[in-house]
Amino acid sequence: MVGNQLEFESKLLEVLTPEYLEPLIKFLKVIKRLDELGILDSLNDLLNNEVVEDLVKKTY
């Protein structure tokens, strides 16, 4: 478990560089806004396994 945490921290440090930080902050702000608008809930419901299975069945 400690090894997994160290691997996670290492990967996190890779993306927390100035090169990635500004786009990451923008992305998180977009995600937050989508959540506030309820769009994430709608997408989550749409991607529900039952809905996806029904869409696949109707396609074939």
N, C-alpha and C positions, 0 to 999 in steps of 0.2 A: 504494500500500500504506500509506503514511503517512496518507493521508486516511481510509482505512478504520479505522486504529487510533485516530485522533482522534475519529471518529464513535462508535466503540465506547466510548472513554473518556468521551465526553460522555453517552452513554446510561447508562453505568454510574453516573456521578455523579448522574444524575437519580433513580435508584432507591436510592442510598445516602444517603437522607435519614432523619432520625429517624422520619418517618411510615411509611416502608417497611422500615426496618431490623429492627425487632422481628418483624414477620410473616415477613420473609425468613429470619431466623435460625431461627424455628420451622419454616418449610417445609424448610429445609436439614437440620434435625435429624430431621424425619420421613423425608426421603429417605435420610439416612444409616442410620436404623433399618431401613427397608425393604430397603436394600442388605445390611445385616448379617444380616437374616432370610432373605435369598435371594429375596425377593419380586420385586425388580427384575429379577433374572435370569429368573425365571419369566414375568414380564410381557414382557420382551424376547423370549423364546422364543415366547410366544403371539402377539406382534405380528410375528413373522417373516413375510416376504412370502409364503412358501409356505403358511403356515397361514391367513393372511388371504385369499389367493386361493382356497384350498379352501373356506373359509367362504362366500365370495361365490358360488362355483359351486353350493354346496349350497342357498343361499338362492333362487337363480333357477332 
